[in-house]
Amino acid sequence: MNVTLSPLLIVEDDEVFARVLAKSLAQHGLEVRTAASGAAALALAAAQRFAAAVLDLKLENETSLALIPQLKSINPDMRILMLTGYASIQTAVEAIKLGATHYLPKPAGVSEILNALQSDQPNPELPVTDQPLSVDRLEWEHIQRVLAEHDGNISATARALHMHRRTLQRKLGKKPVKQ
């Protein structure tokens, strides 16, 4: 499939990662712009029509989930890839329901990113692992689901989980457990 992905918007608050990703994508012939926040992304999208966007799920003080329908309202044809180091089943489902084209956990290579943005078809041949999720991963998934239910409010999430707020903050500060 030959899908136009240029110009492409990268929404990433890690300046170094955004610059490296933009440079790598530009080497594939794409015109790339970057934004470090949801507000900056919306301002760019209002000024220029982007064919695609790569969104980091966890921005400094916000989540980019709410950005998906806002970008889609500006350009309904925009292809959106959610790219995150904090992948969870809950956020993957929500991103797709909100209109993301695809969802990838970090680290992801440029070829994976381009393939995800160009792919329209689901993969019914996707291999299913023989291993169930670990207890640690299940805990991570549960915390992410409850956090999403409480709109990212850590104090409310800690109360719902019957956990001390600082304990929850420590758990959230760690990288997600591998599957």
Phi, psi and omega in degrees: 000140180245097182253135177283125181246005184245138359285153183240138180253129174251124177248105187208128181273349175275102188302319181294313179299316180300317181294316180295315179297317179299317180296317180297318180290325177296327177293344175265014175087012181266143169276125187234137172236152180236152175220143182262356181211166177298318181297317179295322179296316180295322178296317177295317181294330177287331183270336184217140179274115179263141177280331184208162177216144173245117184249131170280131183298313186255102174270173188309305183238020184203170171251148181270004177302316181293340181286333184303303181294331178293316178293321180293330178289330176285318180217096183299338182271357182297132175271129185237129176246124174269121181239123187211146171272358182240049184293139174211159179299317182301311182289328177296313180297314181297318180300315180293318178298327181281349175121004177294145179283323184204167183218126180229139172278148173280151358280144177225136179281166181300320180296322177296318180296312180296317178298318180296318180290332182270344185278128176256336189265134172293158182252096180290348180268007181303126183292142178258130182288149177278344184267129173287165177297146177289163178299319179298319179292320176299319177299315180302313180299317180296316179299316181297321179295314181293322177299317178296321179297334181254025176052038177079004181282111185292320180297314179294322178295316179299318178297317181295328180271359184055049185227147176294141182304317181293325176297316178297317179300319177297316180296321180288333180286343179277156175292151179299147179288138177298154181293000000 
